[in-house]
Amino acid sequence: MTGTFHARIPYESLDPLTIGVMDDESNVRREELELDIPERNLLAAIYPDEPPAVPNTTDEARRALANPVAGPSLAQLLEGGRSITVIIDNQFRPTPASKILPAVLDEIERAGTTKATVITGNGKVISMSQRDIEQKVGRDNLARMARLGIPLLQNDPLNYDVYTHLGVTSRGTPAWVHESVTSHDVVIAIGQAQANHWGYGGGGKLVMPGVCADITIEANHGNFVMSPQTHYGALAGPMRSDIDEIATMAGLTATLDVLLDTRGKVIEMNFGAHPVSHRRTIERFNEIYAFDSPVAESSPADIVICGVFAPTDHLFFHTGWGCMSADHVVRDGGTVIYTSPSPGVRTETGFFPGLALMDLMKPYMPPSEAGYHRLLKDIHAREIQMWAGCIWAPIYEVMVRKHLTLVTLEENLAMAADIGIDATTSLDVAFAAAMERHGPDAKVAILPFARYQLPRELVRLDAQPLRFPQEALR
């Protein structure tokens, strides 16, 4: 092959306060970087075939609530005015809660429920400001909740007075769950189902870490994040299994699981009993975004180029999950080029720069096997908090074995240099350096939506935790 492949790599961001509240018919302009790659070097360019978005998110929510994939409908669950807690995700997640809640509130009002609560599953993330709340929940929904006497609570993981101890999981995690969840008859969770480096998000994850106390979050994250069985597609791995066990202990009744495309639009929504609805939605997610790995027919790539899309990109802390997915298609000693503008997040209390929280890896830099061993020691000695470590520590582990180059905004370069992350503003420069590093015959793979995408062979929906040697995941 003597031609060139013209790659288009998504490189975009949105104010997280606008995510999930765009009109159903609006279009997000796709911002992209472009790169010409010699065809003889191209191993694979893997772009998903996404279905069309639903016409109306609120109508789709009404359909899902009335037609569960398993178990009773929401109307049936609320018969007799049973009490209910509704858990929604936080300001950094793109689930369009403001468009979904009208359908839920309709059912609560129709059932004559007098005891209802909505709580944001913040986990250990900073509390939502009034502006966050208005954007995430919606002013009309807030007014309606006030009329119905439905309070809006936020998770406060250090206030142990508001948590109920439910026991210890089979993996040894003490389960402290918010009393608003444990004291109601019906508990539903509304969130986005997607692949992540823990296995999958959504479903029971709205309970743990969403509405759990600090001790529960740290025990789960610290014990299981670095397990070789915790990886993309590991629904039955120890971390995700522990999460779902805590959700079951907490009485999670049903979940409303949302699939979003790479423009933040709803493409599917399922409601039903925990954990069946979540698993059904994940199966659908994998049909769209899991891919047949090119490594199966060839050796791993020398270079993998990853992009990010607007509904996920504001902090590299959230965007960079795809490093762990890319890990499975590029060889040890290879290069991961990760394009992420990471513009940062401005809140009412200050500004979080694009590489906020990634600076926690600085004491272990430059990446090395000795640094990784020291990191593991510090994790298990509880000398570092794994709420943040759950993301940067796995990225660090990849960096021990592979070279990471970050393509980002110029304002992030100084912080990247201080941390010790190789960064540039130019994809062309990053690619040229990688080709110089690996030679003219280097094989290149493209994962334009790495944070969503995962090799199909990692997808495991079996019921029991997996048992295999660590090198099987390399």
Summary of the structure (lengths in Angstrom):
residues: 474
radius of gyration: 21.8
end to end distance: 29.7
largest distance: 70.9
contacts: 1742
relative contact order: 0.15
helix: 38%
strand: 24%
